Amino acid sequence: MKILHTADWHLGKRLDGFSRFDEQIDVMNEIVEIADREKVDLILVAGDLFDAFNPAVEAVDLFYKTLKRLTNKAKRPVIAIAGNHDSPDRINAPDPLARECGIVLIGYPNEKVNLFELDHFKIAQSTEGFIEINIKNIDFPIRIIHTAYANEIRLKQYFGEEKEEQLNSVLKDQWTKLADEFCDDKGVNLLLSHLYMNKRGASLLEEPDGEKPIKVGNADMVYSDCIPPQIQYTALGHLHAFNNIGTAEKPVVYSSSPLCYSFSEAGQTKYVSIINAQPNQDVNLTKINLTKGKALVRRTFQLVNDAINWLLINPDTLVELTMETDTFLTTEERKAIFQAHSGIVHLIPKVKNSGSNEISAKEINLNQDIKDLFKDYFKSKNAQQQPNDELMDLFNEVLNNQEK
């Protein structure tokens, strides 16, 4: 059988003041096209479905339409769990209707999914944190241990944890119990979760900028060695770069977000994972790169004309632009830069430090006019550069308001 694993859609997410919604429409279409082209039998969406607990109406609309299309008219199951950006209640709310379309929505950790049957598949078995699926024309069951995002409060509520045990320990016990009871070698055995997981002894994987952090100290770290040996593939969400922290034989995979969502992800290729699986065999994992969405680019220039020339020939990008110049950018230079490109998210002026003749605090005449005093202070902090007219006008405005 074939499985498609995707995660971290963050529908509705913006990059500062820039909407990414049109890009999200394009990449959702691309994921549906890949699922159809690859003839996958099952879809796993590993959390952070939305970017906010209360997403915009257009984001919710895109989410449900995409899931429905992924089911291929209810012929293949789609399993989607909540991440740390999602409201569990919002994810669970449409579940009765979603099931009629072939969609299983899981908002809380250790949740029990209701049994149901459609023409092409059925949930044949279910208990807290586990489902077994039978799919038409596949002669073995698919078992999925599922754990939606679990913070400390949910952990204690849903797993009955009363001692000060680490999340790692509690989840390992829960997963081992389910695997020992349900995951024999007669079916395909999967784990689906949205957690901060790492390989023991390896360097910590960085959470992307703008991501709500999960890991706070070691108590929230889950190690991959807590995954039961029966599990053939682990589908993770949360980190936005593709990473297999397991082995080639038993992958433990962050499939990546579908778009670059922060400049810390600039230059990353985004993927969905395709898994070929059968009982009691090593899985075969392939990555298919996603091509939609604007590139996020960090560039540094020293000359304004060089920056403008680059911006003009790279219009379909979102840019973090740093200008390293001898003097502060003038109003005219800033205007020319922004007129050259509609996707400048950040413009960072950086004045080169001449390293000579800085005015020290002892050399500033504190008895002079406040405007001259401000100029001297500014020069002492900025390598002797004079404040430009725009800054002085702003200072005068503030000063006038104070005098009133």
ROMIDREN-388291 format. One line per 5 residues: number of its first residue (from 0); for each residue x, y, z of C-alpha. Coordinates in pm, whole numbers, plus 32768, in hexadecimal, padded with zeros to 4 digits. Example, Ala and Ser with C-alpha at 12.3 -4.5 7.8 and 13.67 -1.06 7.14 Angstrom:
<nodes>
0 = 84CE/7E3E/830C; 8557/7F96/82CA
</nodes>
This chain:
<nodes>
0 = 8000/8000/8000; 8063/816E/7FD7; 804B/827A/80E4; 8075/83F3/80BD; 80F6/84AE/81EF
5 = 80DD/8629/8208; 80D6/871E/832D; 80E7/8885/83A7; 7FFF/8924/82A9; 7FCC/8A57/8388
10 = 7EA4/8AC5/82B5; 7E61/8C38/82E3; 7FC8/8C8A/8340; 8055/8DDD/82E0; 81BD/8E50/82C8
15 = 81AE/8F97/8386; 80BF/9065/82AE; 80CD/8F7B/8181; 7FB4/8E85/813E; 801F/8D2A/80CE
20 = 7EBF/8CB4/8080; 7EDD/8CA6/7F05; 801E/8BDE/7F2C; 7F6D/8AF4/801D; 7E57/8AB8/7F21
25 = 7F5E/8A5F/7E1B; 801F/8971/7EF9; 7EE3/88C5/7F79; 7E87/8886/7E0D; 7FE2/87FA/7DD5
30 = 7FC5/8708/7EFB; 7E76/868A/7E77; 7F0E/865C/7D1D; 8030/8594/7DB0; 7F43/84B5/7E74
35 = 7E7A/846C/7D3A; 7FA9/843B/7C5A; 8054/8351/7D51; 7F0D/8293/7D8C; 7F3D/8297/7F04
40 = 7E57/81CC/7FE3; 7E6B/8298/8125; 7EB6/8402/8186; 7F54/8469/82D3; 7F53/85D9/8339
45 = 802B/8602/8470; 7FA8/873E/8513; 7FBD/88B9/8507; 7EA2/88B4/840E; 7E5D/8A24/8452
50 = 7F41/8B38/84CA; 7E58/8BB8/85DA; 7D55/8B32/86CE; 7C50/8C0A/8621; 7CAD/8C04/84AF
55 = 7C0E/8CE2/83AA; 7ADE/8C61/82F2; 7BA1/8C44/81AC; 7CA7/8B68/8255; 7B9B/8A81/82E4
60 = 7AF5/8A6B/818F; 7C3F/8A0E/80E7; 7C85/8907/81F1; 7B3D/884A/81CB; 7B3D/885F/8050
65 = 7CA2/87DB/8041; 7C59/86B7/8129; 7B23/865B/8064; 7BE8/865C/7F1D; 7CF8/8588/7FBD
70 = 7BF8/847A/800E; 7BB8/844C/7E98; 7A3F/843E/7ECB; 7A5F/837F/8014; 7B2E/826A/7F73
75 = 7C64/829F/804C; 7C70/82FB/81BD; 7D0A/8442/822E; 7D82/844F/8398; 7DCB/85AD/841E
80 = 7E38/85FD/8582; 7E56/8744/8641; 7FA3/87EF/867A; 800B/88F4/8778; 7F7D/8A0D/869B
85 = 7E27/8968/8684; 7CF5/8977/8763; 7C9E/880B/87B3; 7B2D/885D/87D0; 7B2B/890C/867E
90 = 7BD7/87E0/85DD; 7ADE/86EE/8678; 79A1/87B8/863B; 7951/8743/84D5; 79B4/85D8/8513
95 = 7858/853B/84DD; 7838/85E3/8388; 79A7/85AD/8336; 7987/8436/8369; 787D/8429/8259
100 = 7984/84B7/816C; 7A95/83C4/81D9; 7B4B/84B3/82C3; 7BB7/8460/8427; 7BFF/8594/84FD
105 = 7CB3/8566/864A; 7CD2/8695/872E; 7D47/8605/8878; 7E56/8510/88E1; 7DE2/83B3/893C
110 = 7C93/83F4/8892; 7BAB/82D7/8834; 7B29/82EA/86CF; 79C8/8272/868C; 79A6/8140/85AF
115 = 7910/8176/8456; 7905/80D0/8301; 78F6/815C/81A0; 78F1/80AA/8050; 7A6C/80A7/8028
120 = 7AF2/808F/818E; 7A8F/8071/82F8; 7B18/80B4/8453; 7B15/7F4C/84C2; 7BA0/7F7B/861F
125 = 7BD1/80A2/8707; 7C44/80EE/8866; 7CE3/8215/8915; 7E08/8284/883B; 7DDF/8171/8736
130 = 7D1C/811B/85FC; 7D25/7FF9/8507; 7CB5/8038/83A1; 7C4A/7F3C/829A; 7C60/7FC2/8135
135 = 7BB4/7F1F/800D; 7CA4/7E5C/7F2C; 7DB6/7E5E/8036; 7DC4/7D08/80D9; 7E5D/7D70/8224
140 = 7DF9/7E6A/8333; 7EA3/7FB9/8377; 7EDC/8009/84E5; 7F19/816F/8556; 7F85/81D9/86B0
145 = 7F28/834A/86BC; 7F8A/845C/87AE; 7F19/85BD/8761; 7FE1/86D2/8803; 7FF5/869B/897A
150 = 805D/87B2/8A65; 8090/876C/8BD6; 7F24/87B0/8C31; 7E98/86D1/8B1F; 7F99/85C7/8B74
155 = 7F1B/85AE/8CD8; 7DAE/85C3/8C6F; 7DB6/84BE/8B5B; 7EC2/83CD/8BD1; 7E71/83E0/8D44
160 = 7FD0/844E/8D9F; 7FE3/84AD/8F0E; 8158/849B/8F52; 825A/8592/8ED4; 82BC/84AF/8DB8
165 = 834B/852B/8C73; 8276/852E/8B3C; 8370/843D/8AA2; 8332/8337/8BAD; 81B8/8354/8BA7
170 = 81A1/833D/8A2B; 8292/8219/8A19; 81BC/8152/8B0C; 807B/81AA/8A52; 8106/8159/88FA
175 = 81A6/8014/896B; 8060/7F9F/8A07; 7F9C/7FE4/88C7; 80A3/7F4A/87E4; 80BB/7E0E/88B3
180 = 7F43/7DE2/88AF; 7EEC/7E3C/8747; 801F/7E50/8665; 8083/7CF3/85F9; 813B/7CA3/84B4
185 = 7FFB/7C5E/83F2; 7FB9/7DCD/83A9; 8068/7F17/8362; 80B7/7FCC/84A7; 80D8/8149/84B4
190 = 8102/825C/85B6; 806F/83B7/8576; 80C4/84D6/8662; 810D/8649/8687; 822B/8662/877E
195 = 838A/86E6/87A8; 844A/85A1/8772; 85BE/8571/874D; 86B7/8457/8738; 875E/8417/8885
200 = 88C0/849E/888B; 8893/8567/8749; 88A4/86E0/8729; 875D/878D/8775; 8689/87DC/8645
205 = 8634/894E/8632; 84CD/89C3/8642; 848E/8AC0/852A; 8466/8C34/856D; 82FE/8C90/85AC
210 = 82A3/8B30/861D; 8203/8B0F/8773; 830F/8A4F/8830; 82B9/88FB/88BC; 8402/88AA/8961
215 = 8439/8957/8AAF; 8555/889F/8B59; 8581/8727/8B4F; 8427/86DB/8BDD; 8386/8717/8A89
220 = 8487/8657/89BC; 8416/850C/8929; 8526/8424/88A8; 84FC/8343/877D; 8568/8211/8845
225 = 8416/8217/88F5; 836D/81A9/87B0; 8309/803A/87C8; 83CA/7F47/86E8; 8288/7ED9/863C
230 = 8260/8034/859D; 82D6/8038/8434; 82AF/81AD/83F1; 8280/82DB/84D5; 81D9/8410/8441
235 = 8232/854A/8504; 81D0/86B7/84F6; 8256/87F8/8593; 83AE/8837/84F8; 839C/88D7/83A1
240 = 84CD/883C/82FB; 84CF/86D5/827A; 858B/85F1/8366; 859C/847B/83A0; 8610/8449/8506
245 = 85D7/82D2/84EB; 867C/81DB/8400; 8651/8187/8292; 859E/8047/82F9; 84BA/80EB/83FD
250 = 84A0/825C/83A9; 8437/835F/84AD; 83E8/8487/83D1; 8396/85F6/83DF; 8306/8619/8281
255 = 8334/8798/8283; 823F/88B7/8261; 81B9/88EF/80FF; 823F/8A54/80EE; 8361/8B17/8186
260 = 82B6/8BD0/82A1; 83D9/8C96/8336; 8528/8D19/82BF; 85D3/8C11/8393; 8549/8B1F/828B
265 = 85D1/8BE9/8165; 8660/8B01/805D; 85B8/89C5/80E0; 8516/88D2/7FEF; 83C1/8860/8067
270 = 833B/86FE/803D; 822B/8603/8071; 8293/84A1/80CC; 821B/8370/800F; 8236/8224/80C5
275 = 8216/80CC/802A; 81BE/7FD6/813C; 8156/7E70/8172; 8144/7D96/82A9; 8283/7D1B/834F
280 = 8364/7DCF/8253; 843C/7F05/8254; 8386/802A/81B8; 8403/80E6/8089; 8407/8260/80B5
285 = 841F/8360/7F9D; 8406/84DC/7FA9; 834B/85A5/7EA6; 83A9/8713/7EA4; 829F/881E/7EA1
290 = 82CD/8932/7DA2; 81BF/8A30/7DF2; 81E7/8B6B/7EBF; 82D7/8C8F/7EBA; 8440/8C62/7F1D
295 = 84AD/8D0F/805E; 85FD/8DB6/8026; 86F5/8E64/810C; 87DE/8F4F/8050; 88E2/904F/80B9
300 = 895E/916E/7FDE; 8A48/9290/800D; 89D5/9363/7EE5; 886E/93D1/7EB8; 887F/93A9/7D3C
305 = 88F7/9240/7D60; 87D4/91F6/7E48; 86DA/9294/7D5B; 8763/91D5/7C2E; 8745/908A/7CE8
310 = 85E6/90DB/7D61; 8572/912E/7C01; 85E3/8FDD/7B73; 8557/8F13/7C98; 83F2/8F91/7CB8
315 = 834A/8E4B/7D23; 83F3/8E38/7E79; 83C3/8EAA/7FDE; 84FC/8F5D/8050; 85B6/8FB1/818E
320 = 86A3/90BE/8110; 87CF/913C/81D5; 8880/9277/815C; 89E4/929E/81DC; 8A37/9407/8186
325 = 8B29/9516/81F3; 8A0C/9602/824B; 88A1/95D6/82A4; 87AF/95A4/8186; 8705/96E1/8115
330 = 858F/96FA/80EB; 85BF/96F8/7F71; 8694/95BB/7F7E; 8597/9505/8056; 8481/956F/7F6B
335 = 8543/94F3/7E3A; 8583/93A1/7EE0; 8415/9368/7F38; 83A2/93DA/7DE1; 8484/92D4/7D41
340 = 83DC/91AB/7DED; 8288/9164/7E89; 8301/9047/7F67; 83FA/90EC/8053; 8392/9068/81A7
345 = 84B5/90FE/826B; 85AA/9211/820D; 86CA/9210/8304; 87B6/933E/82F1; 8912/92F7/8376
350 = 8A0F/9411/8382; 8B77/93A1/836E; 8C41/93EB/84A5; 8D66/94C6/8446; 8E14/9468/8589
355 = 8EA0/95C8/85BD; 8E54/9707/8678; 8D1C/9696/8730; 8C9C/97A6/8813; 8CAD/9730/897B
360 = 8BAD/978D/8A80; 8CB0/986C/8B28; 8CD2/9939/89E8; 8B61/998B/89C7; 8B03/9AE6/8A3C
365 = 89D3/9AB6/8B16; 898B/9C2B/8B24; 8946/9C53/89B0; 87F6/9C6B/8900; 872D/9B26/8918
370 = 872D/9AFB/879D; 88A8/9B16/8790; 88BD/9A2F/88BB; 87EB/992C/8802; 88CE/994B/86D1
375 = 8A05/9910/87A6; 8966/97E7/8853; 88FD/9752/8706; 8A5F/977D/867E; 8AF2/96D7/87B4
380 = 8A1D/95A1/8775; 8A3E/9593/85F9; 8BA9/95BA/8599; 8B95/9737/857B; 8A80/972F/847A
385 = 899D/985E/847F; 8827/9819/84A9; 8773/9855/8360; 8663/9957/832A; 854D/9859/8349
390 = 85C4/97F1/84A3; 85F1/995A/8514; 8491/99AE/849F; 840C/988C/856D; 84D6/98FF/869C
395 = 844C/9A60/8676; 82EB/99D7/8664; 831C/9911/87A4; 83B9/9A40/884B; 8299/9B22/87E6
400 = 819A/9A2C/886D; 8254/9A1C/89B8; 8254/9B98/89D3; 80D9/9BA0/89A7
</nodes>
